[in-house]
Amino acid sequence: MVPPGAFKGHGEWSAPDDALMAVEVTSWDADAARRDRVDKHAAAGIPVYLLIDRENCSVVVFNQPENGSYQHEERLPFGATVHLPAPVDITLDTEPLKELAD
């Protein structure tokens, strides 16, 4: 998630400097935990990282990146209402994700 026009004129690749949030859904691969649950987004300075963790049927909100790691993490089960902190500052209803748990 970036502000409108943030990547305009950058070509195929852009630095993550303007990114407000990253969202990732874990894969079903055996090494998903190693690949998906690392602080790669914090190292890039992305303020909010939302992980949809299919293995644990939860959503995890990471924020406050500092020195390559997120300082705050909140894990909630599928179906919970999740607040994404500033600079995103929206609330998500994760009820539809409960279908992934069935």
RAMODA-V790106 format. One record per backbone hydrogen bond with DSSP energy under -1.0 kcal/mol. CO is the residue of the C=O (numbers start at 0). NH is the residue of the N-H. Records with the same first field share a line. If there is no record, write none. Layout:
BEGIN
CO=NH, NH
END
This chain:
BEGIN
0=19, 20
2=5
4=7
6=9
15=18
21=49
23=51
28=31
30=34
31=35
32=36
38=42
40=45
41=44
47=21
48=61
49=23
50=59
51=25, 53
52=57
56=77
57=52
58=75
59=50
60=73
61=48
62=71
63=70
65=68
68=65
71=62
73=60
75=58
76=79
79=93
81=91
83=89
84=87, 88
89=83
91=81
93=96
94=97
95=98
96=99
97=100
END
